[in-house]
């Protein structure tokens, strides 16, 4: 199966960018701005499990590494995003807007 995914990455100051860049190059990824790449993955089984396994074997992941994957879930046909390493942190823009309403992070 072939899936299109966007990968957003932040490995920290001492992260293994060389390993990540080699992996992205091997998969013919395209640059899409600062720290974002687009690639087509040929895989069998679960896409996210495949990407996580591939990256673990190619990149030294430390506790500061954050890698987020955006993809279309074939079972629901909805766009999804998930941190496969790391977690969400406070956004730089928090507090600049006029609204303090609730946030909803899901596609209808």
VMD Tcl script that builds the backbone (N, CA, C; Angstrom):
set m [mol new atoms 324]
animate dup $m
set s [atomselect $m all]
$s set {name element resname resid chain x y z} {
  {N N UNK 1 A 0.841 -1.166 0.000}
  {CA C UNK 1 A 0.000 0.000 0.000}
  {C C UNK 1 A 0.899 1.246 0.000}
  {N N UNK 2 A 0.446 2.275 -0.685}
  {CA C UNK 2 A 1.191 3.533 -0.725}
  {C C UNK 2 A 0.346 4.615 -0.051}
  {N N UNK 3 A 0.958 5.318 0.886}
  {CA C UNK 3 A 0.288 6.391 1.615}
  {C C UNK 3 A 1.127 7.658 1.527}
  {N N UNK 4 A 0.449 8.801 1.426}
  {CA C UNK 4 A 1.117 10.091 1.438}
  {C C UNK 4 A 1.053 10.637 2.853}
  {N N UNK 5 A 2.211 11.092 3.383}
  {CA C UNK 5 A 2.260 11.642 4.730}
  {C C UNK 5 A 3.118 12.894 4.751}
  {N N UNK 6 A 2.816 13.769 5.689}
  {CA C UNK 6 A 3.652 14.918 5.987}
  {C C UNK 6 A 4.265 14.650 7.351}
  {N N UNK 7 A 5.555 14.917 7.460}
  {CA C UNK 7 A 6.254 14.726 8.722}
  {C C UNK 7 A 6.811 16.069 9.170}
  {N N UNK 8 A 6.454 16.462 10.386}
  {CA C UNK 8 A 6.993 17.658 11.012}
  {C C UNK 8 A 7.967 17.181 12.083}
  {N N UNK 9 A 9.161 17.772 12.104}
  {CA C UNK 9 A 10.181 17.271 13.020}
  {C C UNK 9 A 10.892 18.396 13.755}
  {N N UNK 10 A 11.225 18.120 14.998}
  {CA C UNK 10 A 12.037 18.991 15.842}
  {C C UNK 10 A 12.822 18.052 16.742}
  {N N UNK 11 A 14.094 17.864 16.439}
  {CA C UNK 11 A 14.911 16.919 17.189}
  {C C UNK 11 A 15.735 17.588 18.275}
  {N N UNK 12 A 15.565 18.881 18.456}
  {CA C UNK 12 A 16.342 19.595 19.454}
  {C C UNK 12 A 17.714 19.977 18.911}
  {N N UNK 13 A 18.483 20.686 19.706}
  {CA C UNK 13 A 19.777 21.205 19.274}
  {C C UNK 13 A 20.764 20.089 18.936}
  {N N UNK 14 A 20.772 19.040 19.714}
  {CA C UNK 14 A 21.738 17.952 19.520}
  {C C UNK 14 A 21.104 16.725 18.873}
  {N N UNK 15 A 19.990 16.896 18.191}
  {CA C UNK 15 A 19.284 15.777 17.583}
  {C C UNK 15 A 20.031 15.159 16.412}
  {N N UNK 16 A 19.637 13.955 16.062}
  {CA C UNK 16 A 20.255 13.198 14.969}
  {C C UNK 16 A 19.643 13.601 13.626}
  {N N UNK 17 A 19.891 14.846 13.221}
  {CA C UNK 17 A 19.368 15.327 11.943}
  {C C UNK 17 A 19.991 14.578 10.769}
  {N N UNK 18 A 21.242 14.194 10.901}
  {CA C UNK 18 A 21.901 13.458 9.824}
  {C C UNK 18 A 21.178 12.131 9.553}
  {N N UNK 19 A 20.823 11.414 10.600}
  {CA C UNK 19 A 20.083 10.164 10.446}
  {C C UNK 19 A 18.708 10.396 9.844}
  {N N UNK 20 A 18.003 11.428 10.338}
  {CA C UNK 20 A 16.677 11.750 9.817}
  {C C UNK 20 A 16.752 12.164 8.360}
  {N N UNK 21 A 17.712 13.049 8.026}
  {CA C UNK 21 A 17.827 13.523 6.649}
  {C C UNK 21 A 18.191 12.383 5.704}
  {N N UNK 22 A 19.015 11.457 6.147}
  {CA C UNK 22 A 19.349 10.291 5.320}
  {C C UNK 22 A 18.093 9.460 5.071}
  {N N UNK 23 A 17.290 9.262 6.105}
  {CA C UNK 23 A 16.055 8.485 5.968}
  {C C UNK 23 A 15.085 9.191 5.015}
  {N N UNK 24 A 14.923 10.502 5.185}
  {CA C UNK 24 A 14.037 11.257 4.297}
  {C C UNK 24 A 14.531 11.190 2.852}
  {N N UNK 25 A 15.836 11.327 2.648}
  {CA C UNK 25 A 16.405 11.255 1.305}
  {C C UNK 25 A 16.195 9.870 0.698}
  {N N UNK 26 A 16.412 8.832 1.491}
  {CA C UNK 26 A 16.198 7.452 1.017}
  {C C UNK 26 A 14.755 7.219 0.579}
  {N N UNK 27 A 13.814 7.943 1.184}
  {CA C UNK 27 A 12.395 7.809 0.851}
  {C C UNK 27 A 11.919 8.894 -0.109}
  {N N UNK 28 A 12.873 9.621 -0.713}
  {CA C UNK 28 A 12.587 10.649 -1.718}
  {C C UNK 28 A 11.581 11.693 -1.236}
  {N N UNK 29 A 11.732 12.106 0.024}
  {CA C UNK 29 A 10.843 13.110 0.603}
  {C C UNK 29 A 11.074 14.460 -0.060}
  {N N UNK 30 A 10.025 15.280 -0.054}
  {CA C UNK 30 A 10.106 16.625 -0.600}
  {C C UNK 30 A 10.021 17.629 0.541}
  {N N UNK 31 A 10.823 18.681 0.460}
  {CA C UNK 31 A 10.845 19.739 1.459}
  {C C UNK 31 A 9.572 20.571 1.323}
  {N N UNK 32 A 8.961 20.899 2.462}
  {CA C UNK 32 A 7.711 21.663 2.455}
  {C C UNK 32 A 7.759 22.832 3.427}
  {N N UNK 33 A 8.921 23.402 3.650}
  {CA C UNK 33 A 9.072 24.489 4.609}
  {C C UNK 33 A 9.965 24.034 5.746}
  {N N UNK 34 A 10.166 24.928 6.701}
  {CA C UNK 34 A 11.036 24.606 7.828}
  {C C UNK 34 A 10.526 23.383 8.583}
  {N N UNK 35 A 11.327 22.348 8.614}
  {CA C UNK 35 A 11.075 21.138 9.406}
  {C C UNK 35 A 9.815 20.373 9.009}
  {N N UNK 36 A 9.438 20.447 7.740}
  {CA C UNK 36 A 8.284 19.682 7.252}
  {C C UNK 36 A 8.671 19.002 5.936}
  {N N UNK 37 A 8.313 17.727 5.843}
  {CA C UNK 37 A 8.613 16.962 4.635}
  {C C UNK 37 A 7.375 16.186 4.197}
  {N N UNK 38 A 7.255 15.996 2.899}
  {CA C UNK 38 A 6.182 15.207 2.297}
  {C C UNK 38 A 6.808 13.966 1.690}
  {N N UNK 39 A 6.219 12.812 1.956}
  {CA C UNK 39 A 6.720 11.604 1.322}
  {C C UNK 39 A 5.611 10.610 1.086}
  {N N UNK 40 A 5.860 9.735 0.140}
  {CA C UNK 40 A 4.951 8.633 -0.161}
  {C C UNK 40 A 5.598 7.376 0.402}
  {N N UNK 41 A 4.854 6.677 1.252}
  {CA C UNK 41 A 5.367 5.494 1.934}
  {C C UNK 41 A 4.741 4.248 1.335}
  {N N UNK 42 A 5.586 3.330 0.922}
  {CA C UNK 42 A 5.126 2.012 0.484}
  {C C UNK 42 A 5.272 1.094 1.683}
  {N N UNK 43 A 4.157 0.613 2.203}
  {CA C UNK 43 A 4.181 -0.166 3.441}
  {C C UNK 43 A 3.098 -1.229 3.434}
  {N N UNK 44 A 3.237 -2.159 4.347}
  {CA C UNK 44 A 2.165 -3.111 4.599}
  {C C UNK 44 A 1.795 -2.985 6.064}
  {N N UNK 45 A 0.569 -3.219 6.406}
  {CA C UNK 45 A 0.148 -3.070 7.793}
  {C C UNK 45 A -0.132 -1.632 8.152}
  {N N UNK 46 A -0.068 -1.347 9.445}
  {CA C UNK 46 A -0.391 -0.030 9.976}
  {C C UNK 46 A 0.669 1.008 9.588}
  {N N UNK 47 A 0.246 2.105 8.985}
  {CA C UNK 47 A 1.152 3.154 8.510}
  {C C UNK 47 A 1.969 3.765 9.644}
  {N N UNK 48 A 1.320 4.150 10.727}
  {CA C UNK 48 A 2.004 4.824 11.831}
  {C C UNK 48 A 3.012 3.888 12.485}
  {N N UNK 49 A 2.647 2.641 12.694}
  {CA C UNK 49 A 3.584 1.670 13.265}
  {C C UNK 49 A 4.784 1.487 12.345}
  {N N UNK 50 A 4.556 1.463 11.030}
  {CA C UNK 50 A 5.646 1.304 10.067}
  {C C UNK 50 A 6.609 2.496 10.135}
  {N N UNK 51 A 6.057 3.718 10.131}
  {CA C UNK 51 A 6.909 4.912 10.180}
  {C C UNK 51 A 7.706 4.940 11.488}
  {N N UNK 52 A 7.043 4.675 12.609}
  {CA C UNK 52 A 7.733 4.691 13.897}
  {C C UNK 52 A 8.875 3.677 13.922}
  {N N UNK 53 A 8.618 2.483 13.439}
  {CA C UNK 53 A 9.646 1.438 13.400}
  {C C UNK 53 A 10.805 1.842 12.497}
  {N N UNK 54 A 10.485 2.366 11.328}
  {CA C UNK 54 A 11.509 2.809 10.375}
  {C C UNK 54 A 12.385 3.903 10.975}
  {N N UNK 55 A 11.761 4.884 11.601}
  {CA C UNK 55 A 12.524 5.991 12.169}
  {C C UNK 55 A 13.358 5.550 13.368}
  {N N UNK 56 A 12.819 4.664 14.198}
  {CA C UNK 56 A 13.592 4.157 15.349}
  {C C UNK 56 A 14.869 3.465 14.895}
  {N N UNK 57 A 14.802 2.774 13.764}
  {CA C UNK 57 A 15.981 2.046 13.296}
  {C C UNK 57 A 16.972 2.959 12.563}
  {N N UNK 58 A 16.523 4.129 12.111}
  {CA C UNK 58 A 17.392 5.007 11.317}
  {C C UNK 58 A 17.860 6.253 12.058}
  {N N UNK 59 A 17.137 6.648 13.101}
  {CA C UNK 59 A 17.400 7.922 13.775}
  {C C UNK 59 A 17.548 7.684 15.275}
  {N N UNK 60 A 18.538 8.327 15.872}
  {CA C UNK 60 A 18.682 8.261 17.325}
  {C C UNK 60 A 17.658 9.216 17.929}
  {N N UNK 61 A 16.670 8.661 18.594}
  {CA C UNK 61 A 15.593 9.455 19.176}
  {C C UNK 61 A 15.921 9.720 20.641}
  {N N UNK 62 A 16.050 10.997 21.010}
  {CA C UNK 62 A 16.279 11.337 22.413}
  {C C UNK 62 A 14.995 11.879 23.025}
  {N N UNK 63 A 15.048 12.223 24.313}
  {CA C UNK 63 A 13.828 12.648 25.011}
  {C C UNK 63 A 13.287 13.990 24.520}
  {N N UNK 64 A 14.083 14.771 23.814}
  {CA C UNK 64 A 13.625 16.064 23.304}
  {C C UNK 64 A 13.074 15.984 21.882}
  {N N UNK 65 A 13.249 14.859 21.228}
  {CA C UNK 65 A 12.802 14.711 19.836}
  {C C UNK 65 A 11.280 14.741 19.753}
  {N N UNK 66 A 10.800 15.477 18.743}
  {CA C UNK 66 A 9.359 15.524 18.469}
  {C C UNK 66 A 9.160 15.302 16.974}
  {N N UNK 67 A 8.383 14.291 16.652}
  {CA C UNK 67 A 8.052 14.023 15.256}
  {C C UNK 67 A 6.546 13.802 15.174}
  {N N UNK 68 A 5.911 14.602 14.330}
  {CA C UNK 68 A 4.452 14.587 14.156}
  {C C UNK 68 A 4.153 14.180 12.724}
  {N N UNK 69 A 3.206 13.280 12.550}
  {CA C UNK 69 A 2.848 12.778 11.229}
  {C C UNK 69 A 1.398 13.150 10.925}
  {N N UNK 70 A 1.172 13.664 9.712}
  {CA C UNK 70 A -0.178 14.004 9.239}
  {C C UNK 70 A -0.479 13.083 8.060}
  {N N UNK 71 A -1.638 12.444 8.098}
  {CA C UNK 71 A -1.977 11.433 7.098}
  {C C UNK 71 A -3.493 11.312 6.964}
  {N N UNK 72 A -3.932 10.609 5.936}
  {CA C UNK 72 A -5.361 10.334 5.772}
  {C C UNK 72 A -5.618 8.918 6.245}
  {N N UNK 73 A -6.524 8.783 7.211}
  {CA C UNK 73 A -6.915 7.476 7.732}
  {C C UNK 73 A -7.811 6.806 6.705}
  {N N UNK 74 A -7.370 5.691 6.176}
  {CA C UNK 74 A -8.127 5.011 5.118}
  {C C UNK 74 A -9.458 4.452 5.613}
  {N N UNK 75 A -9.560 4.099 6.883}
  {CA C UNK 75 A -10.803 3.522 7.392}
  {C C UNK 75 A -11.900 4.575 7.557}
  {N N UNK 76 A -11.542 5.806 7.889}
  {CA C UNK 76 A -12.534 6.865 8.079}
  {C C UNK 76 A -12.499 7.900 6.966}
  {N N UNK 77 A -11.453 7.871 6.140}
  {CA C UNK 77 A -11.234 8.843 5.070}
  {C C UNK 77 A -11.148 10.273 5.609}
  {N N UNK 78 A -10.601 10.402 6.846}
  {CA C UNK 78 A -10.408 11.709 7.465}
  {C C UNK 78 A -8.921 11.950 7.678}
  {N N UNK 79 A -8.535 13.220 7.642}
  {CA C UNK 79 A -7.158 13.582 7.952}
  {C C UNK 79 A -6.927 13.439 9.447}
  {N N UNK 80 A -5.752 12.925 9.785}
  {CA C UNK 80 A -5.393 12.756 11.190}
  {C C UNK 80 A -3.954 13.193 11.379}
  {N N UNK 81 A -3.615 13.514 12.589}
  {CA C UNK 81 A -2.246 13.850 12.951}
  {C C UNK 81 A -1.918 13.219 14.275}
  {N N UNK 82 A -0.652 12.830 14.426}
  {CA C UNK 82 A -0.253 12.152 15.652}
  {C C UNK 82 A 1.229 12.350 15.905}
  {N N UNK 83 A 1.583 12.603 17.165}
  {CA C UNK 83 A 2.981 12.594 17.549}
  {C C UNK 83 A 3.411 11.139 17.658}
  {N N UNK 84 A 4.433 10.758 16.898}
  {CA C UNK 84 A 4.956 9.406 17.064}
  {C C UNK 84 A 6.144 9.417 18.018}
  {N N UNK 85 A 6.743 10.588 18.206}
  {CA C UNK 85 A 7.769 10.806 19.223}
  {C C UNK 85 A 7.514 12.174 19.833}
  {N N UNK 86 A 7.623 12.281 21.148}
  {CA C UNK 86 A 7.416 13.550 21.824}
  {C C UNK 86 A 5.950 13.848 22.030}
  {N N UNK 87 A 5.676 15.083 22.371}
  {CA C UNK 87 A 4.301 15.500 22.641}
  {C C UNK 87 A 4.133 16.980 22.345}
  {N N UNK 88 A 2.887 17.418 22.360}
  {CA C UNK 88 A 2.555 18.815 22.103}
  {C C UNK 88 A 3.105 19.693 23.225}
  {N N UNK 89 A 3.553 20.905 22.881}
  {CA C UNK 89 A 3.982 21.868 23.887}
  {C C UNK 89 A 3.238 23.171 23.646}
  {N N UNK 90 A 3.376 24.097 24.549}
  {CA C UNK 90 A 2.672 25.379 24.424}
  {C C UNK 90 A 3.109 26.091 23.149}
  {N N UNK 91 A 2.150 26.593 22.417}
  {CA C UNK 91 A 2.433 27.291 21.159}
  {C C UNK 91 A 2.972 28.688 21.424}
  {N N UNK 92 A 3.854 29.137 20.554}
  {CA C UNK 92 A 4.459 30.466 20.687}
  {C C UNK 92 A 3.422 31.581 20.584}
  {N N UNK 93 A 2.303 31.338 19.937}
  {CA C UNK 93 A 1.309 32.379 19.693}
  {C C UNK 93 A 0.224 32.446 20.764}
  {N N UNK 94 A 0.253 31.582 21.764}
  {CA C UNK 94 A -0.761 31.590 22.809}
  {C C UNK 94 A -0.749 32.940 23.520}
  {N N UNK 95 A -1.936 33.544 23.637}
  {CA C UNK 95 A -2.074 34.826 24.314}
  {C C UNK 95 A -2.095 36.025 23.399}
  {N N UNK 96 A -1.794 35.832 22.105}
  {CA C UNK 96 A -1.781 36.960 21.179}
  {C C UNK 96 A -3.160 37.275 20.612}
  {N N UNK 97 A -4.049 36.303 20.590}
  {CA C UNK 97 A -5.369 36.501 20.001}
  {C C UNK 97 A -6.342 37.173 20.948}
  {N N UNK 98 A -7.453 37.656 20.379}
  {CA C UNK 98 A -8.462 38.351 21.160}
  {C C UNK 98 A -9.427 37.384 21.833}
  {N N UNK 99 A -9.523 36.157 21.332}
  {CA C UNK 99 A -10.485 35.192 21.835}
  {C C UNK 99 A -9.844 34.250 22.841}
  {N N UNK 100 A -10.623 33.843 23.817}
  {CA C UNK 100 A -10.165 32.849 24.793}
  {C C UNK 100 A -11.138 31.681 24.810}
  {N N UNK 101 A -11.766 31.379 23.653}
  {CA C UNK 101 A -12.751 30.309 23.551}
  {C C UNK 101 A -12.127 28.921 23.638}
  {N N UNK 102 A -13.006 27.920 23.674}
  {CA C UNK 102 A -12.550 26.539 23.748}
  {C C UNK 102 A -12.002 26.074 22.407}
  {N N UNK 103 A -11.072 25.137 22.458}
  {CA C UNK 103 A -10.476 24.572 21.250}
  {C C UNK 103 A -11.040 23.191 20.981}
  {N N UNK 104 A -11.314 22.909 19.732}
  {CA C UNK 104 A -11.753 21.582 19.312}
  {C C UNK 104 A -10.815 21.146 18.204}
  {N N UNK 105 A -10.171 19.971 18.380}
  {CA C UNK 105 A -9.190 19.492 17.420}
  {C C UNK 105 A -9.645 18.222 16.715}
  {N N UNK 106 A -10.718 18.305 15.976}
  {CA C UNK 106 A -11.164 17.140 15.237}
  {C C UNK 106 A -11.817 17.544 13.941}
  {N N UNK 107 A -11.769 16.675 12.961}
  {CA C UNK 107 A -12.393 16.932 11.673}
  {C C UNK 107 A -13.768 16.302 11.685}
  {N N UNK 108 A -14.773 17.035 11.180}
  {CA C UNK 108 A -16.132 16.476 11.108}
  {C C UNK 108 A -16.292 15.605 9.900}
}
mol reanalyze $m
mol bondsrecalc $m
mol representation Tube
mol addrep $m
